[in-house]
Amino acid sequence: MNVVITEEQAKISNQITTDPKDFVEKPSLKKDQLRKALGDCKSWTLSDFHKQYKRGRLKVDKYQRNYQDRKTKWNSLLVDSVLCNITIGEIMVERKELGDEDYCYYIIDGQHRIMTLMKYMEGDVKIQGKYLSVDEGKKYNGTYTDLPMRCQNDFELTSINVYQFKENEGWSAADVFLRMNEGSQGLKPMQKYHARNYLQSNYRTLHDFAHKSQWKDYCNEGYSVNMDHLTNIQALFKHLQYYYQYINNNSNFKNGQEFKFDTNTLSTLSEKDLKNMLDETRQYLDLYAAVAGHGIEILSGNDPRKTIFITIILSHLLANHNISNLSKQSQVIAKWINDFVQTEPQINTSLIAVKIAGRGDSIDTSSYVAMIDMAYEELENHLYSNGMPQVNAPISKKQRQELREEHMDSDGMITCSISGTTVHPRLIDFDHIVRRVDGGSNDNSNLRPILRSLNRSQSTD
């Protein structure tokens, strides 16, 4: 075969032919530990790989990024390298025993190269002759079966060096994956973060939530997402960060802060607190769907200022009002938001004139938060003027003490109006008969003593 190595092939070859045993120096871990973990290098043919692939034994573990088709040019250059006997680099795998004498191989490093070649051999990937340097490239257009038989035979017999990793006390497969991709332009910050945290309990809960259809649909509108399965969880970090920091007077709208927020806040929450936060997110998604269902564009994925604003405004409405009342006002909310963002310079700023958040942008946090405060008050008053029930403030400590004294029996105990149980006053709360979120007043006639445990179990006061 006539071989011409293009500039693109030279770049690919330089990126993927590093010997894993020369890839060293992880702080606190010794070089010889990695050498031992890698084991001996063995030669597999593409035919060997294909047999495992056909049996469903080539997989990627949960710490990995999803396979993504890198499109025709990259695929064609990769196939061309094989046809021209140019090395495509070593592959690292981990064998996992599945029981009943069954097993699989998790690809630690090289999944895009191997899986692309497997898909090509299966006919799922096509190549274009204009990117090929062998003989006359046009002869090899199309799928694997379009290759001449002699080329198919050579292709299947192509040898690749394979290191079979064995997990030990010094290294996990995720550690090696990160080390092998250190400095790689192809590994994004979220992919690195996922590999480091995928076993953490709260992260797994957030990861599962982020892959539910309702959240994924929202991400397509509210955030710039792609087909990478990790983009949705990064968007969830941002969503939770925006409102949490707003109500705690600690707003930071720069990209990249979502990772710190997960590390410092989300990962430290109790299982119950995290569940409550995600329940609130579900309510947010329900309200957003109602507001966005009136033919008015509420969010656009390339406009982070607008996404931040909508996230905080709708979340704050839900924190202070019943979702059923808000849903009834959804069209009013949609129109008000649309009118407001058209005229507010801190939201409707040209992304050409001012860079977006996290990419050199200079959102003035204090003035932006002040704008949101003002906007929320204006919207809430607008909703009240359109008939939404007003919410009274919680009852005061003084009124609570007066109510305890009023309901106390001769033994200093109070009876729950729901269960009929008589308990110490410390175990009693005073519940609104007509809920505050439904416009209920703080008059004593609208308050009844109930067990604190019963009052805490209700969704709204």
N, C-alpha and C positions, 0 to 999 in steps of 0.2 A: 504494500500500500504506500502511496505517496503521502508524506506527512508534512504539513505546514502548520507550525504552532503560532496561533494568533496572539495578539496582545492580551485579549480577554482570557484566553486559556492560560497564559503565563501567570496572570493574576490569580485565577482559580487554583492553579497548581501550587503557587506559593502559599496560598491560604490553607491548603488542606493536606500538605505532605509532612507536617511537623511530626517527628517521632514522639509519641506520648511519653516515653521514658526520659526524654529530655525536657519535659514540661514539669517543672519542679517549683519548690520553694513556696509552700503555703505556710504562713505563720503558725507556729506551735506544732506543726506536723513535719515529720522527717521525710527526707527524699527517699530513703530506702523503703519506707512504708508504701509509697506510691508504686515503686518498682515491684515490690512483693505483691501488691494488690493487682497490678496489671497482669501478672503471670507471663507465660511465654507467648511469643507471637506465633500464630499458626496461619497457614495459607488456606483460604476458602476460595472456591470459584464462584462466579455469579450463578452458576447452576446449583451449587450448594445453597446459596442464599435463596434462590427461587423455590427450591424444594421446601424449605422452612416456611417461606412466604405462602405457598399454596396450602400448607397445612395449618395456617393461622398461627404460626409460632414466632413470627417477627412482630414485636410490639414495642410501644413506648410507654414508660411508666408515668405516674401522675405528676412527677416533678417536671416533665418535659413540656415543651411547646407543641402545639398541634402541627401536623404536616401541612404545608402550604405549597401549592403548585407555583413554582417560580417562573412559570411561563416559558414560551417556546424557545427563546434565545438561550437562556441558561440551560434548559433541558437538552437542547441540541448540542451545545458545547460540551456538556457532560458526556453524552453518548459519543460524540466525536472523539473525546479523550480516550474512551475505552477502545473505540475502533482503531485509533492510532497508537495504541499501546502506551499511552501517557498515564502515569500513575494518578489515581484519583484520591490517594491518601489512605491512611489506615482507618479501620473501623473498630470501635470499642463496643462490646456487648457484655451483658450480664445474664448468665443462665439461671433461671428460676425453676425449681421443682414444683409442680402443681399437684402432685399426688397421683396414685394409681399409675406410676411409671410415665406420667405425662410431664411435659416441660415446655418452656418457651424461652425465647431470647429477647430481653429488653435491649434496645439499641441506646447506648449512652451517648455516643458521639458518632455522627455520620448518618443520622436518620434521613435527612433530605437527599443525600446522595444515593443511599441504598434504596430508599422507598421510591425515588424517581425512576431508578433503573428497573425496579420490580414492576412498577406500573407500566413502564415502556414495554417490558417483556410480555405483559398481560394485554397489551393493546390499548391501555387507558391513557397513554401519553403519546403525542405525535411530535416528530421533529421536522425541521425545515432544512432542505439541502443548502440554502444560501449561507448557513452558518457552519457547514461542514468543510473539512479540508481533505478528506480521503477521496482518492480517485476523482471522479466527477460527482460532486456532492448531490446533484439533483437526482442521482440514482437511488438515494437513500431517503427521499422524502417520505413522510407518513409514519406508519406504525412499524413495530418490530417485524411483523411478517412480510413487510415490503423489502426487507433486507435480502440480498442473495443468500442462499443456504450456507455457503462457505463463511460468510460474514456472521451469520447466526451462530455457527459452530464456534468460531473464534471468540465471539462475544461471550458465550456461555462458559468457555474455558478460561476466561480472563481471571487471573489470580489477584486476590486482595488480602493484604495482611490484616489479621483480626486478633485483637487482644481481648481475652476473656477475663473480665474483672470479677474479683471476689471481695465482697464487702467485709470489712474488718473494723476493729475498734478505732482505727485512725481515720478511716474514710468511709463515707456512704456513696452510693451511686450518684446522688444529687451533688455531693461535693466535687466528684470527679467531673461531672457534667459542667459545673460552673468553672472549674479550673481549665478544662479543655476549651471553653468558650470565652475565657478571660481576654478582653481586648477585642472580641469579635464585634464587628459593626452590625452583624445580623441578630445579636441577642439584645433585646430591648430591656429597659429597666424593669418593666413589669414581669418579664420572663425570668429575669434573675431573681427578683423578689419572690416570685412564686416558687422557684426551686428551693429557696432557703426556708420558706415558711409553710409549704404545702401540708406538713404533718401537724401543724399547730391547730388546736381544736376550734378556736373561734374563727380562724382563717378558713377552715373547711366549711363551717356553717355559712360564712359570707360567700364563699365560692359556690356552694350549692344554690343559695338564694339568687346569686347573680346569673345563674344559668336557667332560671325559670322564664317561661315565655313572656310573662307580663313585663319583667324587668328588661329583657332583651329588646322587646318592642319599644320600650321607652328610650333605651339607649340609642336606638336608630334615629330618634328625633332629637334627643337632648345632648348627645355627645358625638364627637367624631370617632366612629368605631370602624373596625375592619373585621375580617373573618377570623382573626386570632381569638381563640376561646378565652384569653385572659383580659381582653379589652373591657369586657363587661364588669369584671370585678374591680378593675381600676376606677371605672366610672362610679361604682357603688361606693368606694372609698371616698371619692370626691363629694358625692351627694351627701353622705352622712357627715363628712367634715364640715361642709358649708354651714349647715344649720346648727350643729353641735357647737362650733366655735362662735357662731353668731350669738347664741343665747348665753354663752359663757364669756362674752366680751373679749374674744381672742381670735378674731377673724384673720385668716391668711389665705389669700386667693391664688398664690403662685403654684404653677404646676410642680410636681415633685413632692409637695408638702403632704400629699395623701398617704405616702408611704410612712412618713413620720407619725401621721395621725393614727394609722393602723397599729404601728409598733407601740406608741405611747398611750393610746386610748382604747381602740377597739380590742386589741389582744388582751387587755387587762380586765375587760368587763366580765361580770359573772354570766353564767349561762342564761339566767333569768333576765338580766338587764339587756343582754344582746337580743334575746327573743323579743322583748318589749320594743327595742329600737327597730327591729325588722317588721314587727306588727305595725308600727307607725309608718314605716316605709310603704307597706301594702296599702294603708289608708291613703297615703300620698298618691300612689299610683292610681287608686280608684278616683280620687278627686281630680287628678290631672286628666284622666280619661274623660271625665264628665265635662271639664272645662274645655278640653281640646276638641270636643265633639260637636262644635257649633260652626265649623268651617272657617275658623280664624286660626292662623298659624301662631302657635304659642312659643314653640322652641325651634331652633335651627342648630344643628350640630357644630357649625363653624363659628358660633357666636357665644363664647364662654361668659361674657358679661351678662347676657340675657339668661343663660342657664342658671348662673348663680342667683340672679334676681328672682326668677320664677321659683327656684328651689326654696329659697328662704321665705318668700311671701306665702306660698301655699302651705309650707310646713308650719309657719307661724299661725296661719288661719286655723289649721287643724289642731294646734296646741291650745287654742282658745275657744273653739266653736265645734259644735256637733257636725259630723260629716253630712248627715241627712239635711241639715239646714243649709250647709254650704253647697251641696249638690243641687238643691232647689234654686240656688242663685248662680249656678255655673255659667249661664250665658251672660249674666251681668258681670261676673268676674272676668270672663274671657274678653268682653268688649272693653272693660276698664283697663285691663293689662295691655291690650293691644294699643289703645289710645295713649297710655302712659309711656310705653317704651318708644313710641314714635317721636315723642317730644322731649324725652329725658336725655340730655347730652352725655351723661355718665354711662348710659346703656347703649344709645344709638350712635356710637362713635365708629367712624369708618375704620375697619381693620387694616386698611392700607395706610392711613394716616397715623394710627396708633397701634402698635403691636399688641397681640392678644396676651392674656394673662399667662405668666410663666415663660414668655419668650422675649423678655426685655421690656414687658409692659410696665407701666407705672400707675396702676390703679391706686389711687390714694385711698387707703383702707378706711381711714376715719371719715372722710367725706362720703365715701361710697356707702358705708354703714349708716351714716346720718340720713342719706337719701332713702335707704330702705326703710328706716324708722318712720320717716315722714310719709313715704308711700303707703306703708301698712296702715297708719292711722287714717290717711285719706280714704283708702279702700274700705276699711272697716266702717267708717262713718257713711260711706256711700251705700254699703250693704244694709246698714241700719235704716237709711232713708228709703230703701227699697223693700222694707218690711221684714228683714231678718231679725229674729229675736235677739235682744241685747243680753250680754252675759254680765251678771253682777260679780263683784269681787268675792273671794271666799269670806266666810264669817270670821270675825276677829277673835282673838284669844279671850277678850273680856266677855263677848257675847257667848262664847263656848262655855265659859265658867258659870255664867248666869244660868244657862240652860241646864247644866249639870245639877246645880243647886235646886232648880225648879223641878227636875224629874227624880231627884233622890228620895228614896223612901226613908222610913224612920231608922233603918239600920245602915243608912249611908250607901245603899246599893241602887243601881238603876236597871230597869227591865228593858231588854231589846224589843222594839215594837214589831219586829219581823219574826224572830225565833221564840220570843217569850222567855228567854233565858235571863236570869237576874245575875249581874256581875258587878265587880268593882268599877267605879267611874272611869278609871284609867283605861279600861277595856272597851269604852263606849265612844263612838263618834256620832255626829249629828248630820243626818243625811237629808238632802233636799228632796221633798216629795215630787215637786216639779223641778227637774234638773236645771242647774244654772245655765247650761248650754242651750236649754230650751226656753230660756227667759225666766226661769224660776227666781223668786225673790228670796231675800234673807230674813223675811219676817218669821217670827217664831212659829206662826201657824203653818209655815211651809217646811218646818224642820222637825225631824223625828229621831229619837235615840235608836241606834242600831249597833250591833257588835262591830268593833273596828275591823275584824277579819272579813265581815260581810261587805262593809263599805269599801275596803281596799280591793275586793274582788270585782267591783263594778267597773265597767269600762270608762265611764265618765261620771263626774260628780253631779 
